[in-house]
Amino acid sequence: MYLSGNGNIDLLYDNSLPEITLGGAGHPTSYTVTFEHILKTRSIDKALLELGIRVASMEIPRWKISFNDVVLTREFKPLLCVEISNGYFCKIVFDVTPIVTSKDSSQHKVDIEYIGVKELSIDHIGLLMLGSYEEAMSIYSYWSGAVSLQPGSATDIELPYEFEHAKAKIIAYLPHSDAKLLISSDSVNTIIERTTGMNELIVDLGTTKRLKLEHRGTGSYYPREILLSSILVYQMNVPEPSIDVNHRIINDIAEIQLSNSGSDAAENVVVVSIAVGNVIDRKVLGKLEPGDAKKLQLKIKHGAINTIRVIWKHRGKTFFKDLKVRTES
């Protein structure tokens, strides 16, 4: 599965990496994950659901995949499988655009049920959502599949666009801490090492029109393969909040003024004061729109170094800014 595009596009690519075994003896028979929809766009142009699964056998009966309580399949029909040391790594991709657009909801639930005798491992569940957004300017290339890299082998990707400030989000399985994954572009080389299992790797690629992934390792481990489940190369320019913090101390009170000098709202703004590892005070402000300013007072600990921490969310991610203050002894 391959998609690419550029223009006034907002995109969300969220992943769950459960590495949970279903079926067989002593294992659960179901798994559920919920993704949160944080796209700014009101309309979704494309929504893709992908699953990366390791199986010992291609005979997988009695399973069901549902999305937002709509059954997608009751049959094991992967888009692509590659043979690996201990079985097969398979990818399944569904176009769930009609389901997403049929109901206005910020939550999207994936349910997997399997009661077969043979075990399977749910390693990767991903949701890619794309929509038009006039205030965003994006370039992206997305691949979803199943690639097995033996030690010393590599895969080269020629990108359809010239990226200037590219990032890559790569879902990869590393079999052993001695296995190394070299991620290289025209301007940056990054080595991923000392990690095992499924990983969501986010790396800077700089200016490039090429991406190469190479398995560097001795191969003296089992299983031997690095598995690639998906790759998203992207460059996004979207509105963001910029939180400014001004303060003054009066006795054991910190008077705080927060302002948003950015171009987008900061969501779920919370301000806390912390001293000696303990929360002294906490205020919930909610949303801070661009150009808005709010004043508040926080209690602080006398004679100690206090941390004023401002926490907010934007596009589903949590950010914070710390300010160190101290009262007179």
Stockholm file with secondary structure:
# STOCKHOLM 1.0

chainA/1-329         MYLSGNGNIDLLYDNSLPEITLGGAGHPTSYTVTFEHILKTRSIDKALLELGIRVASMEIPRWKISFNDVVLTREFKPLLCVEISNGYFCKIVFDVTPIVTSKDSSQHKVDIEYIGVKELSIDHIGLLMLGSYEEAMSIYSYWSGAVSLQPGSATDIELPYEFEHAKAKIIAYLPHSDAKLLISSDSVNTIIERTTGMNELIVDLGTTKRLKLEHRGTGSYYPREILLSSILVYQMNVPEPSIDVNHRIINDIAEIQLSNSGSDAAENVVVVSIAVGNVIDRKVLGKLEPGDAKKLQLKIKHGAINTIRVIWKHRGKTFFKDLKVRTES
#=GR chainA/1-329 SS CEEEEEESEEEEEEEECCCEEESSSSSCSEEEEEEECCCSCSSCSEEEEEEEEEESCSCCCSEEEEETTEEEESSCCCSEEEEETTEEEEEEEEECHHHHHTSCCSEEEEEEEECCSSCEEEEEEEEEEEEECTTCEEEEEEEEEEEEECTTCEEEEEEEEEEEEEEEEEEEEESSTTCEEEEECSSCEEEECSCCEEEEEEEEEEEEEEEEEEEESCCCSSSCCEEEEEEEEEEEECCCCCEEEEEEEETTEEEEEEEECSSSCEEEEEEEEEETTEEEEEEEEEEECTTCEEEEEEECCTTSEEEEEEEEEETTEEEEEEEEEECCC
#=GC SS_cons         CEEEEEESEEEEEEEECCCEEESSSSSCSEEEEEEECCCSCSSCSEEEEEEEEEESCSCCCSEEEEETTEEEESSCCCSEEEEETTEEEEEEEEECHHHHHTSCCSEEEEEEEECCSSCEEEEEEEEEEEEECTTCEEEEEEEEEEEEECTTCEEEEEEEEEEEEEEEEEEEEESSTTCEEEEECSSCEEEECSCCEEEEEEEEEEEEEEEEEEEESCCCSSSCCEEEEEEEEEEEECCCCCEEEEEEEETTEEEEEEEECSSSCEEEEEEEEEETTEEEEEEEEEEECTTCEEEEEEECCTTSEEEEEEEEEETTEEEEEEEEEECCC
//
